[in-house]
């Protein structure tokens, strides 16, 4: 089985666009004051830990205290576990701030707090906004890899991050204004697949399921590849029940079924026959993308990204896979 626990763990954040724009403006203003660099160091390479539920975790510091964050390419905004805000001494946003005090997440509002210092190796981010969410499903997975929060696209994009899913390395560009690509990466044998960036700052790749064109969200926060149940039923692909369920922020648990896909293609790469999870993705995929042309059929999750040595490049917006 691809699933390592009866209850899986996912973070999906649906943001009010004006509020998300305000957060992104904060990220773009005066980068020299937000990021403290270490001498002439241009890149910071961080080793990652793979959790029992197949998530990639990075060690960080929040306000001087050690933290473990899940690297989630499907989360537009970084988050902190609600019950860890006081421990890290994170200050709530006041009405005097230009940032929103709350964000809408899957139909419910969650407060935003500020980390005075968020350190990732030699990179120190100052006054970093993080949404406060209940990460109970993730934190119960294993005491050994209990996470404190989520590292999302609001940090991965500005730092032009490069994420190697198989070697478990996250490389951040300390000074994004310096031209050039990450040295030391041999992309020989890889196929380049352009990624599309949605209004909600999610990454999508073109592909097909049993010959039908579709898009998949590139999502390291998904413990496994998951297809939308309505899409699978519409193609008359047989489904098998499982004892597993999946949880999401501000959403009830949803049952997971299984389907065998005879032809799954990601860009120009035809993958071998795959057993994938099937779940109702309504409320997780927004903006009418489930019914778009081509539709978003699901999430390209951690097991396929790892198996095919995925490299996710936020700077060039390319996904690299090996056959």
C-alpha positions as CSV (number, residue, x, y, z in Angstrom):
1,X,0.0,0.0,0.0
2,X,1.1,3.6,-0.6
3,X,-0.5,4.8,2.6
4,X,1.4,4.5,5.9
5,X,-1.4,5.3,8.3
6,X,-5.1,4.9,8.6
7,X,-5.6,8.7,8.6
8,X,-3.4,10.5,6.0
9,X,-2.4,14.2,6.4
10,X,-2.8,17.1,4.0
11,X,-2.7,20.8,4.1
12,X,-4.7,22.7,1.5
13,X,-5.1,26.5,1.9
14,X,-7.7,28.4,-0.1
15,X,-7.1,32.1,0.2
16,X,-9.0,35.2,-0.5
17,X,-7.0,36.7,-3.4
18,X,-6.7,40.2,-1.9
19,X,-5.5,38.9,1.4
20,X,-2.9,36.6,-0.3
21,X,-1.8,39.5,-2.5
22,X,-1.1,41.5,0.7
23,X,1.1,38.7,2.0
24,X,3.0,38.5,-1.2
25,X,3.6,42.3,-1.3
26,X,5.1,41.9,2.2
27,X,7.5,39.3,0.8
28,X,8.6,41.5,-2.0
29,X,9.2,44.7,0.0
30,X,12.8,45.4,1.1
31,X,14.2,41.9,0.8
32,X,17.5,43.1,2.3
33,X,15.7,43.8,5.5
34,X,13.9,40.5,5.6
35,X,16.7,38.1,4.9
36,X,20.0,38.1,6.7
37,X,22.8,36.5,4.6
38,X,25.9,34.6,5.7
39,X,28.8,36.5,4.0
40,X,29.0,35.8,0.3
41,X,27.0,32.6,0.5
42,X,24.5,32.5,-2.4
43,X,22.8,29.2,-1.8
44,X,21.8,27.2,1.3
45,X,21.4,23.4,0.9
46,X,19.3,21.8,3.6
47,X,19.0,18.1,4.2
48,X,15.5,16.8,4.5
49,X,13.9,14.0,6.6
50,X,11.3,11.7,5.2
51,X,8.5,11.1,7.7
52,X,6.6,7.8,8.3
53,X,3.8,9.2,6.1
54,X,6.1,10.0,3.2
55,X,6.4,13.8,3.8
56,X,9.6,15.7,3.5
57,X,10.5,17.7,6.6
58,X,13.1,20.4,7.2
59,X,14.7,21.5,10.4
60,X,14.4,25.3,11.1
61,X,14.4,27.8,14.0
62,X,11.5,30.0,14.9
63,X,12.4,32.9,17.2
64,X,15.5,31.0,18.3
65,X,13.7,27.7,19.0
66,X,14.1,24.5,16.9
67,X,11.2,23.6,14.7
68,X,10.3,20.9,12.2
69,X,8.4,22.0,9.1
70,X,6.8,20.0,6.4
71,X,7.9,21.1,2.9
72,X,4.6,21.4,1.1
73,X,4.7,22.6,-2.6
74,X,0.9,22.5,-2.6
75,X,0.5,25.0,0.3
76,X,0.4,28.7,-1.0
77,X,1.3,30.1,2.5
78,X,3.5,28.9,5.3
79,X,1.7,27.8,8.5
80,X,2.3,27.2,12.1
81,X,0.5,24.6,14.3
82,X,-2.1,26.4,16.4
83,X,-1.0,24.9,19.6
84,X,2.7,25.9,19.0
85,X,2.2,29.6,18.5
86,X,2.7,30.4,22.2
87,X,5.7,28.1,22.5
88,X,7.5,29.9,19.6
89,X,6.3,33.3,21.0
90,X,4.7,34.4,17.7
91,X,2.9,37.7,17.8
92,X,-0.6,38.1,16.4
93,X,-1.1,40.6,13.7
94,X,-2.8,43.7,15.0
95,X,-5.4,46.0,13.3
96,X,-2.6,48.6,12.7
97,X,-0.8,46.2,10.3
98,X,-1.3,46.4,6.5
99,X,-1.5,42.6,6.5
100,X,-4.8,40.7,7.0
101,X,-5.3,39.4,10.5
102,X,-7.2,36.4,9.2
103,X,-7.3,34.2,6.0
104,X,-10.1,32.0,4.7
105,X,-9.0,28.4,4.6
106,X,-11.4,25.9,3.1
107,X,-14.4,28.0,4.1
108,X,-13.3,28.9,7.6
109,X,-11.2,31.8,8.9
110,X,-7.8,31.3,10.6
111,X,-5.6,33.9,12.3
112,X,-2.2,35.0,11.0
113,X,0.8,35.4,13.3
114,X,4.3,36.8,12.8
115,X,7.5,35.0,13.3
116,X,10.1,37.6,14.2
117,X,12.8,35.3,12.9
118,X,12.4,32.2,10.8
119,X,15.8,30.6,10.2
120,X,16.5,28.0,7.5
121,X,20.2,27.2,7.7
122,X,22.1,30.5,6.9
123,X,18.9,32.1,5.6
124,X,17.1,34.2,8.3
125,X,13.7,35.6,7.3
126,X,12.5,38.5,9.4
127,X,8.8,39.2,10.4
128,X,7.5,36.2,8.4
129,X,3.7,35.9,8.4
130,X,2.4,32.4,9.0
131,X,-1.2,31.3,9.2
132,X,-2.2,29.4,12.3
133,X,-3.9,26.1,11.6
134,X,-4.9,22.9,13.4
135,X,-2.3,20.3,12.3
136,X,-3.6,17.6,14.6
137,X,-3.7,15.0,11.8
138,X,-0.1,15.5,10.9
139,X,1.2,15.8,14.4
140,X,-0.4,12.5,15.4
141,X,1.4,10.5,12.7
142,X,4.6,9.8,14.7
143,X,6.2,11.2,17.8
144,X,9.6,11.0,16.1
145,X,8.6,13.3,13.2
146,X,5.9,15.5,14.8
147,X,5.8,18.7,12.8
148,X,5.4,22.3,14.0
149,X,4.3,23.8,10.8
150,X,4.4,24.0,7.0
151,X,6.9,25.6,4.6
152,X,4.9,26.8,1.7
153,X,5.1,28.6,-1.7
154,X,5.3,32.0,-0.1
155,X,8.9,31.1,0.9
156,X,9.8,28.6,-1.9
157,X,9.0,31.0,-4.7
158,X,10.9,34.1,-3.5
159,X,14.0,32.0,-2.6
160,X,13.8,30.3,-6.0
161,X,13.9,27.0,-4.2
162,X,15.1,23.8,-5.8
163,X,13.7,20.6,-4.2
164,X,15.3,17.2,-4.9
165,X,12.6,14.7,-3.8
166,X,14.8,11.6,-4.2
167,X,18.0,12.9,-2.7
168,X,16.0,14.7,0.0
169,X,17.7,18.1,-0.4
170,X,16.2,21.6,-0.4
171,X,18.3,24.4,-1.9
172,X,17.3,28.0,-1.2
173,X,18.8,31.0,-3.0
174,X,19.8,33.5,-0.3
175,X,20.0,36.4,-2.6
176,X,17.4,35.8,-5.4
177,X,18.6,38.9,-7.3
178,X,22.0,37.3,-8.1
179,X,21.7,35.6,-11.5
180,X,22.6,32.0,-12.2
181,X,21.3,28.5,-11.5
182,X,22.1,26.1,-8.7
183,X,25.5,24.6,-9.3
184,X,26.3,20.9,-9.0
185,X,23.1,19.5,-10.4
186,X,23.5,17.0,-13.3
187,X,20.2,16.9,-15.2
188,X,21.4,14.3,-17.6
189,X,18.7,11.6,-18.1
190,X,16.0,13.9,-16.8
191,X,13.0,15.1,-18.8
192,X,12.0,18.7,-18.3
193,X,8.3,19.4,-17.8
194,X,7.1,23.0,-17.6
195,X,4.8,23.8,-14.6
196,X,1.8,26.1,-14.7
197,X,1.3,28.5,-11.7
198,X,-2.3,29.2,-10.7
199,X,-3.7,32.4,-9.2
200,X,-3.5,30.6,-5.9
201,X,0.2,29.9,-6.4
202,X,-0.1,26.2,-6.9
203,X,2.0,24.3,-9.4
204,X,0.4,22.1,-12.2
205,X,1.8,19.9,-14.9
206,X,0.1,18.6,-18.1
207,X,-0.5,14.9,-18.3
208,X,-3.1,12.3,-19.1
209,X,-4.9,9.5,-17.4
210,X,-5.7,6.5,-19.6
211,X,-5.3,8.8,-22.6
212,X,-7.5,11.6,-21.4
213,X,-5.8,15.0,-21.0
214,X,-5.6,16.3,-17.5
215,X,-3.5,18.4,-15.2
216,X,-2.0,17.3,-11.8
217,X,-1.0,19.5,-8.9
218,X,2.7,19.0,-8.0
219,X,2.2,18.4,-4.3
220,X,4.8,17.1,-1.9
221,X,2.3,17.6,0.9
222,X,0.2,14.7,-0.5
223,X,1.5,11.4,1.0
224,X,0.6,9.7,-2.3
225,X,-0.9,10.5,-5.7
226,X,-4.6,11.1,-5.5
227,X,-7.2,11.4,-8.3
228,X,-10.5,13.2,-8.0
229,X,-13.3,10.7,-7.5
230,X,-15.7,12.4,-10.0
231,X,-13.0,12.3,-12.7
232,X,-12.3,8.6,-12.2
233,X,-15.9,7.6,-12.2
234,X,-16.5,9.6,-15.3
235,X,-13.9,7.5,-17.1
236,X,-15.6,4.3,-15.8
237,X,-12.4,3.1,-14.0
238,X,-13.2,0.5,-11.4
239,X,-12.7,1.5,-7.8
240,X,-11.8,-0.6,-4.8
241,X,-12.6,0.4,-1.2
242,X,-9.9,0.8,1.4
243,X,-9.9,1.3,5.2
244,X,-8.1,4.5,4.8
245,X,-9.2,8.1,5.0
246,X,-7.6,11.5,4.4
247,X,-7.9,14.7,6.5
248,X,-7.5,18.3,5.6
249,X,-7.5,21.7,7.4
250,X,-11.0,22.7,8.3
251,X,-12.4,19.7,6.4
252,X,-13.9,16.5,7.6
253,X,-12.1,13.2,6.9
254,X,-12.8,11.7,3.5
255,X,-12.7,8.0,2.6
256,X,-9.9,6.9,0.2
257,X,-10.5,4.4,-2.6
258,X,-8.1,2.8,-5.0
259,X,-7.9,2.6,-8.8
260,X,-5.5,1.0,-11.2
261,X,-4.4,3.4,-14.0
262,X,-3.1,1.6,-17.0
263,X,-1.6,4.7,-18.6
264,X,-0.5,7.6,-16.5
265,X,1.5,10.3,-18.3
266,X,3.3,13.3,-16.9
267,X,4.3,15.6,-19.7
268,X,6.2,13.5,-22.2
269,X,6.8,10.7,-19.7
270,X,4.7,7.6,-19.7
271,X,4.8,6.0,-16.3
272,X,4.3,2.3,-15.5
273,X,0.9,0.9,-14.5
274,X,0.0,2.7,-11.2
275,X,-2.3,2.0,-8.3
276,X,-3.5,5.4,-7.1
277,X,-5.7,6.8,-4.4
278,X,-9.1,8.2,-5.3
279,X,-10.8,10.9,-3.1
280,X,-13.3,13.7,-3.4
281,X,-11.1,16.8,-4.0
282,X,-13.9,19.3,-3.8
283,X,-12.9,22.0,-1.3
284,X,-9.2,21.2,-1.8
285,X,-8.9,22.2,-5.5
286,X,-10.5,25.6,-6.1
287,X,-11.3,28.2,-8.8
288,X,-13.3,25.8,-11.0
289,X,-10.1,23.9,-11.9
290,X,-11.8,20.5,-11.4
291,X,-14.1,21.3,-14.3
292,X,-11.6,23.2,-16.5
293,X,-10.4,22.2,-19.9
294,X,-8.3,20.2,-19.3
295,X,-9.5,19.5,-15.8
296,X,-7.3,19.2,-12.8
297,X,-7.6,15.4,-12.2
298,X,-5.7,15.2,-8.9
299,X,-2.5,15.5,-6.9
300,X,0.9,14.3,-8.1
301,X,2.1,13.0,-4.7
302,X,5.2,12.0,-2.9
303,X,5.5,8.3,-4.0
304,X,5.7,9.1,-7.7
305,X,7.9,12.2,-7.2
306,X,10.3,10.1,-5.2
307,X,10.3,7.0,-7.5
308,X,11.1,9.2,-10.5
309,X,13.8,11.3,-8.8
310,X,11.7,14.5,-9.1
311,X,13.5,17.9,-9.0
312,X,11.1,20.8,-8.5
313,X,12.6,24.1,-9.6
314,X,10.7,27.1,-8.3
315,X,13.1,29.5,-10.0
316,X,12.5,28.3,-13.6
317,X,9.0,26.7,-12.9
318,X,10.1,23.4,-14.2
319,X,9.6,19.8,-13.0
320,X,12.4,17.3,-13.8
321,X,11.6,13.6,-13.8
322,X,13.5,10.4,-14.7
323,X,11.8,7.6,-16.5
